[in-house]
């Protein structure tokens, strides 16, 4: 079965599910005399309201590969009173001439994300478009489910929601959260048409869980959003609620998602300005004196790297601060470094980074001198 054929069938099934949901009075139609055999609008009613022929609309619902303009699809979407997310999904399924590049699903995570959530006291986990749980912290093990005891194939949140009876018992708003989760999963299922993993997972769940099957048939569509989930934790008098926050699918290409980043302290708290050569260069009341990276042997190791960058900057005819900012700007348009300063001359110096152009060889040399994680000492006091 071709992907175009599959997409036409999926488009038809989606339109039918939205038509069955909409009642005549909701669409501004007067109920006709006699019993209606359809649960929602009739096909001819949708066609009339959308300004297309009944035959044409019927062919769309049947999944026939007919040519439809974007204006027609949007008119049908308006008639069916689709939500913002549903309209976006409809346009994605409608694709007459061009192939949409679908980003691959990541099954491995940068270890830095694990380090970040390990420092959180509340339950935290990270999952991908398949609802595969890629990282979690100890609080998630205690409150949600013991992810650490599960195999990779078992750590799929959509399955756990329906098949883990203990998780379901403790989740106070299970039905609401499960419905939301199925709608999100359905959105990705339709996006990755033909993916055997999605097909096999859904087929298995529909057999094992009648409730999943019922929710799946509704064909609800939902993009990820902030959603609240409540748990009844042993020993707690009242249920405890947490917000599930989505970062969409932040990968190594966040610019594709329109996501911007503002690097915090892009000049290493002044290290890259070249003004700090020894610990005593910091004023007595300077807060940086308490930061591990400015203390003892850590300071000396970090200064060695700064001196190498200064040497490279001198060869380039710029300052080390300008070189560092130029490197950040070269990482993509989604990077917006905002170095802090109280002095006008520093502002002018930092703006000079816009005039520094780095070749690929120069970028590689900077990354060789200062690879990821090179900084000696923790960022803040009191951390290992």
Secondary structure, 3 states (H helix, E strand, C coil): CCHHHHHHHHHHHHHHHHHHHCCHHHHCCCCCCCCCCCCCCCHHHHHHHHCCCHHHHHHHHCCCCCCCCHHHHHHHHHHCCCCHHHHHHHHHHCCCCCCCCCCCCCCCCCHHHHHHHHCCCCCCEEECCCCEEEEECHHHHHHCCCHHHCCHHHCEHHHHHHHCHHHHHHECCHHHHHHHHHHHHHHHHHHCCCCHHHHHHHHHHHHHCHHHHHHHHCCCCCCCCCEEEEECCCCCCCCEEEEECCCCCCCCCHHHHCCCECCCCCCHHHHHHCCCCCHHHCCCCCHHHHCHHHCHHHHHHHHHHHHHHHHHHHHHCCCHHHHHHHHHHCCCCCECCCCCCCCHHHHHHHHHHHHCCCCHHHHHHHHHHCCCCCCCCCCCCCCC
